[in-house]
Amino acid sequence: MIKLVDFQKQYKHTTIYAPTNIVFPSNSISFLMGKNGCGKTTLLKCIGMLEGYSGEILFDGKHLPAVRNQCMIIWDDSPCFHNLSGMQNLMILSDGHYSKKEIRQTADRYLDDSVLKRKVKSYSYGQRKKLMLILADLLKPTYLIMDEISNGLDIDMMDSLASHLKDLKNHCTIILTGHQFAFYEKIAEHIFVKNKTTITEIPPDEYAVQTLEEIYHAHTAQK
């Protein structure tokens, strides 16, 4: 699990997160939603220690430095080496732990070998996303965080990804953010909403009778 303990985040005099205590459970898929610019990506950056914060973020009781090689974040526009091929990117980003044959076997469900041979600068937005999904399959992280992962994927790929994430959760704590509610509704087990300076966990009974869109509007409406 990933646990926020008295987590706080400010930019100068603007409070993004007031003291927050939340648990994203192990072996499950948590979905965090909220308006654009509300601080979802900021939280992910704090989880990855890319920004400073107050309080603690614990990974099964440990701080990130102790589990860094078990944690992976896939950003909406994940950085790659654009002048290298997809295969070269995967070999570098996986620290050379896998042969080209092993990478091709893993990549087969996402990208053809002909695409892996091309430089990443020629890739579409969706193909770059798929490259990161291949990397996640290779690394098998214990903690997997995905920011707007469904963006740029076609319907067939989203259906395949939904099924795959359900398998991954058996050995992984997964946190997702995004706005394509029809996709996340298929797989989300724990729902969280960022509104103003707080994160609210939605009770299961509320989620059982409302769609994600209905929950979103109910909890992000201006008051």
Buried (B, 14 or more C-beta within 10 A) or exposed (E): BBBBEEBBBBEEEEBBBEBBEBBBBBEBBBBBBBBEEBBBBBBBBBBBBEBEBEBEBBBBEEEBEEBEEBBBBBBBEBEBBEEBBBBBBBBEBBEEEBEBEEBBEBBEBBBEEEBBEBBBEEBEEEBBBBBBBBBBBBBEBBBBBBBBBBBBBEEEBBEBBBEBBBEBBEEBBBBBBBBBBEBBBBBBBBBBBBBBBEBBBBEEEEBEEBEBEEBBEEBBEEE
